[in-house]
């Protein structure tokens, strides 16, 4: 159990450092170095592995994507586009309780660090003057903001998961989309016992509200349309390496282009459109692009990719696979527990994906009885997401509670049953996938 204990020890080290307020990228890097050296790598070898991870085409592509994602969110916010979306959504949705859930979900389609703080005033405004416990308001804001994170292509965690698992974007989105439905249905539990007036229906919105809302959200749809157009075109222009969508070692530039070019083009088109449509000048654009939060997220992505590369070079997945086989631990239990713990430790999707998924993929490769890996990947993402949602380290959790002036206890009381219901529905769905796909 040496490799397993060392890797779990690295997770524990990351948690301790994070609790001591060491920046998460630094915590993950320290954990990766400790894990590599604990597994027998020399310090120079760890440094060489880290350098290879930083310079890898996949890492560079992910950094560009994440920077563009956050810059797009900042541009929309700076130009007042976010505010217009909220105002139009209020008119269209009509029922306050629906608006309270839909607004954070709508804003949640764009990844913003601590973005729950942006949607929190919207939830409070939708509640009006009605008395709603602060814990419930924070839970509504926090939960519904993250219902898309299982599959939405603008989330860095999804992009990294697709890369680490060598999945196709289309199959990943298709299989994970039902998890969003389960999350929304389970979220109705939080909306129970709100004031009756919040369920009252307001008059019909003015003519043209839907059209105006569609226009206001054009930046989001341009990303998706650009991605789809390039995805279709690139299949003709570039050959498929090794007969699949990705090279076996992930090093082929053509393979990386097939994976990342569509989303990059979609983001570039949307950024140009959004900047011009909102009248954002060079000075404001420079301020958006140099936001310290973007740099922090880029450092986080680098740390995750380094952690992944060190684990691979130390052969941690293979060694852990052998140890778990000797211990007769069911692989399906490992796919639930390890991402959940990683989610609790890091409090962010990129964190649980980058730290646990490389190990899990190694376990799949070493288990000859596993058929199609996609149901197992869905199970891992479901439990990893639940881990990060329950984590007190999740920035959205912290800022939402701070805005509504509530502690963790009242919020957990509201959404722990919702998380359990989501997991229950998800487990049944994934069990069906395992039967149908194997």
N, C-alpha and C positions, 0 to 999 in steps of 0.2 A: 504493500500500500504506500510505498515511498513517494511515487510520483503524484498520487492522488492527494496525500497529506500535504506535500509541498505546494501543490497548486491551490488547495483549499487554504493553506497558510498565506499564500499570496493574496487571495481574496480577503482574508481577515486583515492583512496588513493594509490593503487599500481602504477597508472600512475604518480601521483605527485612524489612519492618516486623514481621511475625510472628516471624521468626527473631531479631529484636532484642527480642523479648518485649513488643512493643507489643500491647495487647489487640486481639483480632481485630475487634471492632466498629469500633474506631478505625482500624485498618488498612484495612478495607473502605471506610469513609467517606473517608479520605484518598485512597485509590485512585480512588474515584468522583469526587471533586472534581478530582483531577489529570486524570482521563480526560475529564471534561466540558470543562475549560478547554483541554486539549490539542486537543480537537475543535472549538474555536472559541467555546464559551460563555463569557460574562463571569462573573466571580465572583458578582455579584448574581443573575444568571440561574440559576447553579448552586444558590444558596441558595433561590431561589424554587421551583426544581424539587424540592429536598429537602423544603421545607415542604409542598408539595403531596403528596409521597409519604407523609409522616408523617400528614397529615390525611385521607388517602384512606380510604374505608370498608373497602376490602380490607385495608389495613394494620392498622386498628383491630381488625377481626375476627380477623386472624391473631394479634395480640398477646393477645387474650382467650383464644383457643384454646390457644396455647402456655403461657400462665400456668396455665390449668386443667389441662392435661396434666401439667405438672410438679408442681402442687399435689396432684393425684391420686396420683402416684407417692410424694410425700413423706408423704401421709396414710396410704397403705398401709404404708409402711415404719415410720412412727411408731407405728402401731397393732399392729405385730407380724404383720400379714397376710402380708407377704413371707416371714417366717420359717416360718409355717404352711404356705405353699405349697411351700416347699423340702422340709420334713419329709415331707409327704404324697407329693410327687413321688418322693422316694427310695424310699418303700415300694412305690409303684405300678410304677416302671420296672424294679426288680429287678436289672438288670445294671449294674455300676458304670460301664462304659465308655459305656453309653447315658445314664446319669445325668449323667456328666461333660459330655456335649454338650447334653442336654436342659435342664438347669437354667439355664445362661446363655441358652439360646434362650427359655425360659419367662419369665425375668426381662426378657429383651430385648424382650418385647412391650410393655413400658412404657418410654417414653423418659426416662432419667435421665442428666444430664450426668456423665460419668465413671462410669456405672453398672457398667462392667466390674469396678470395685473392689468392688462389692456382691456380684457373682456369683463373684469369684475365690475366696473362702474355700469356697464351695460346691463348686467344681471340685476344690480341694485335698482337701476332706472326702470327696468321692466317690471320689477316687483312693486314699483310705485310707493304709495304710503302704507301698504299693507304690512302687518307685522309678520315677519318670517324670521325664524331663529338664524343667527349668524352662521351656525354650523351647517345648516341646510343650504343657505345661500352659497357658502364657500364650496360645499360638496357639489352643488349643481354646476357652478362655474368650473370647478376642477375636473369633474368627471366628463361632462359633455365636451369640453375642449379637446379631449384626447380620444374620442371615439373613432377617429379616422386613422389612428397611428398604426393600425395593424397592416395597412396596405397602401395608403396614400403615397404616391410617388414623390411628393415634395419633402417627405420626412427623411432626414439623414439616416436615421436608424433603419428604415426600409431599404434605402440605397445600399448601405453597408451590409445588411442581411442578404440582399440579392447577390452582392459581390462575394461574400464569404461562403455562401452555400452554392455558388455557381448555378443559381436558378435563373430562369428566364423571367423578365419583368412581368410578362403577360400571365404566366402560370402562377407566379407569386401573388399577383393582385387578385386573380380569379379565385384562388383557393382561400385567401385570407379575408376577402370581402364579407363573407357571412359572419365573421367575428365582430365586425362593426355593427351588423344588424342585431346580434345578441347583446352587444354592449348598450345599444340604444334602448332595446326592449327592457333590459335589466335596469337601465337608468330611470325608467318610469317609477321604480320603487322610491327613488329619492323625491320625486315630485308629489308623492302622496301626502295627504294631510296639510296641504297648503291652503291659504285662505280661499273661500269659495269665489270671491270676486276676481281672483286671479284666473279662474276658469271661464269667466264671462267673455263673450264674443263681441268685439267692437264692430262698428260699421265697415262696409266694404271699402277697400282702398281706392284712391283715385285711379282713373283710367291711365294706363301707361306705367303703373308702378312695377309690374313684372319686367317690362322692357327696360326701364331705368335700372332696375337691380341687375339685370343681365349685363347691361353696359358697365355698371359699376364694378362688377366682378370679372370684367373682360381679361384682366391680367392673369387670373387663375386659369381661365379656359384657353388662353393663348399658349400657356405652358403645355397643357395637355394636347392641344391641336398640333403644336410644333413637334412634340414628342412622337405623336402618332404618325405624322407625315414623314418624318425622318426614319422612324422605325420601319415603315413599309418600304421606303426608298432604299434604305441601306441593305436590305436583304438582297436586292438586285445588284447593287454596286460593289459590295464586298463579299467575298466567299466566306463560307462558314468553316472556321478552323476545326480540324480534328473531327469533322462531322457533327459538331455540336455548337452551341452558342458561345462557348468559352473554351480557350485552350486549357489543357489539363493542368499546366503549371501557372496559368493566369498571366503569363509573360508576353503573349502575343499582342502586338500593338493593334492588329486587326481585330482580335477578340475584344480588347478593351474598347476599341472604337465602336464596335457593334453594341456594347453594353451601355456606354456612357454618352456617346455622341448625340443620340436623340434627345435626352433630357437636357443636355447642355445647349443644344440649338433652341429648344423650346424656352429655356430660361433666358437666353440671350435675346430672342425676339420679344419676349414679354418685358424684359428690363428696358429695352429701347422704347417700346410702346408706352410703358408706364411712366418712364422718365419724361418723355415728350408730352404725353397727355396731361400730366400733372404740373407741367411747367417747372420742373426741377432743373435748376442751373448747375453749372460746374462746381461751384463752391458747396452747394448743399449735397450734391452727389459725392463729392470728396469726403464730406463729413459723414455721410452714410456708410461709405465703403471703409472708412477708418474707425468705425465704431469699435471700441474695445471688446464688445461682446462677440463680434465676428472673429477677432483674433483669438479669443478664448475658445470658441467652438472649433476653430482650425487646429489649435493646439490639442484639443480633446480628440479630434479625429486622428491626428498624428500619433498621439499616445496609444490609442486603441489599435492602430495598425502595427505599431511597434510591438505591443503586447502580443498580438496575434502572430507576428513573424518570429518572435523569440520562442513562443510556445511550439511553433512548427519546427524550428531549427533544433530545439531540444527534444523533439519527438515526444512531447508531452501527451498529445492525443493518443498515439499508439500505445504508449506505456500505460496510460490510465485505462485504456480499453482492455488491455491484457489483465490489469489488476482487477477491474470490475468483473471481467469474465471469470477470473479465479474465485471472486467473492460471490458469484452467482446473483449479482444485483440486476434486476430487470432493466433493460436499456430504456424502456418507456418511463420508468421512474426517474432515471437520470435526466431524461429530456424535460421532465417537469421541474425537478428540484434544483438542478444547477442554474438554469436561467432565472428562476425565481429568486434564488439567493443573490445572484449577480445583479438583478434588478434592485433588490433591497440595498445592496452595497453601493451601487453607483447612482441610482435615482434618475437614470436617463437611458433612452433606448440604445443610443450608440454605445453606451457603456456595457449594458448586459449582452448586446449582440457581439461586440468585439472581444469581450473576455470569456464568454461561455461557448459561443457558436464554433470557434475553431476546435475546441475539445470535442464537442458533440459531433461535428462532421468527421473527425477522426474515429470516433466510436462507430459511426455508421459504416465507414470504410472497412473497419475491422470486424464487423458483424455480418457474416455471410447469410444470416437468416432474414435480414431486413430487405424488403423488396423496394417499392417506391419510397424514396426518402421524404417526399413532400408532406405527408401527414405528420411525420415526426418533427419537421421544421415548423409546421403550423402549431404543434403542441408546445414546442420550445418558445416560440414567439408569444403565444398566449400567456404562458406562465411568466415569462420574462417581463411582459408588459404589466401583468398584475403585480409583480415584484416592484417595479419602478413606481407604479401608482400608489402602492402602500408605503413607499420609502419616505422617511422624513427628510431625505436629502434632495428630493425632487424640488427644483426651484419653483415650479408652478404651485406646488402644494404650499410651500413656505409663503410666497407672496400673496396668494389668494387668502390664506388664513390671516395674514397680517392686515390686508385691506379690510376684511370683515371683522377684524378684532376678535378672533376666536382661536382656541387651541386645537391641537391635533385630535383630542378625545372626541369632541362633538362631531367633528368631520368624519372620523373613522366610524362612529356610530351610524352615520348616514350611509356611507358608501361601502363598508365592508360587506353587508348583505348583498349589495349590488354586484360587488366583485365576485362573491361566491356564486351568485346566480349566473353571471357571465361565464365563469369557469365551468359550471355545470352544463350549460348549453353547449359550450365549446367542446367539452370532453365527449359529449354524445355525438356531435358533428364530426369530430376528428376520428372517433371510433368507426363511424360509418365510412369515412374516407379510407381508413385502413383496410376495411373489408372490400370496398369497391375498387380500390386502386392496387390491391395486391392479390 
